[in-house]
Amino acid sequence: MDTKELFKRLVENALDFLARSIEELRDRPKYSVIHFHAAVELFLKARLMSDHWSLIVTKRQEPDWEKFIKGEFQSVSLDEAASKLEKTVRSGLTDQELCAFRDVTKHRNKMLHFFHDVHTAKQDEQLLQTIAKQQLNAWYLLDRLLNVRWKNVFEAWSDQIKEIDGKLREHHAFLQVVFDHLGKDIQKRKEGGSAFETCPSCGFESQENQQELDEIYEAVCLVCGLIEKHLTIKCVNCGINVRFVDEGFSKCGSCGENFGPEDVARILLDEREAYLAAKDGDDSWDLGNCSDCDGYHTVVRIDYHNYICTSCFERFSSLQRCGWCNERNTGDMEDSYYSGCNQCEGKLGADTDD
């Protein structure tokens, strides 16, 4: 059996577990949680395997092909898979994605060790709502991974993934009572100036948004708890609003103009402050590099205490200079003279090249 066949089986197994988790939510919620968790982990392992089979094997074991094809090995955990996706595959998870998937793992562990079958009707309903929120959130982020960042890897299963997405949207019914309960609060917030839009996770008009332009903020769904980082700008060509979600890439829905992190940086940078600082020899307003997403000159200072990456929308409180290349970066640069930063290999790399 070759790796292509093994990869195919891994993906199909993940889809099967997802389908089971959806079917079991109402009558067997414990197994729904367990099978959903298995599906998430299998998709992450499949992404690792698309680069090389040995990445699925835990670092505590030496990869052995014969044992691998027999299934006689210990596979990576969620956190280990996330680490390998970041450091080896170079297509890591965002903090939001990792947090959502960890929540799935915690809930699965709770179900395995502390779940009791005897509940009141009210407790059962609350349990179903909790599971529905968690699965819709995690699936929304996983679906975005499969269809956007990892599209070239999972495109052959796009129809099955779309079908699964449709079935998971049926979880909407479990959260209707939550939305109904929040009706008065949402109306009051609307009267106070908040704008509410349809949440891409749970499907209710419950995602609270700001109406200000040129400002990155957190859009929070009051029903399922999904948090997204939003930015809205005016299109330079047609004047129509353009929305960015969780990253500095977007496209105008009216004229088709594409926007990237460099455009976001120009919008967010206070050019007057940067100019005055530069006149005084202060380079703290110069663009920096992001260690989280490897963005080059995507980190902009937005005020005296905050920096933001215009590619991944992560916030930082400071930048440090690389001891080797002198570039300004997020993260700890204490050993950067020897090990470098995300833009250089440091002295060790230079010595190796020599």
Buried (B, 14 or more C-beta within 10 A) or exposed (E): EEBEEBBBEBBBBBBBBBBBBBBBBEEBBBBBBBBBBBBBBBBBBBBBBBBEBBBBBBEEEEBEEEEBBEEEBEBBEBEBBBBBBBEBBEBBBBEBBBBBBBBBBEBBEEBEEEBEEEEEEEEEEBBBBBBBBBBBBBBBBBBBBBBEBBEEBBEEBEEBBEBBBEEBBEBBEBBEEBBEEBEEEBEEBEEEEEEBBEBBBBBBEBBBBBEEEEEBBEBBBBBBBBBBBBBBBBBEEEEEEBBBBBBBBBBBEEEEBEBBBBBBBEBBBBEEBBEEBEEEEEEBBBBBBBBBBBBBBBBBBBEEEEBBBBBBBBEBEEBBBBBBBEBBBBBEBEEBBEBBBBBBBBBBBEEEEE
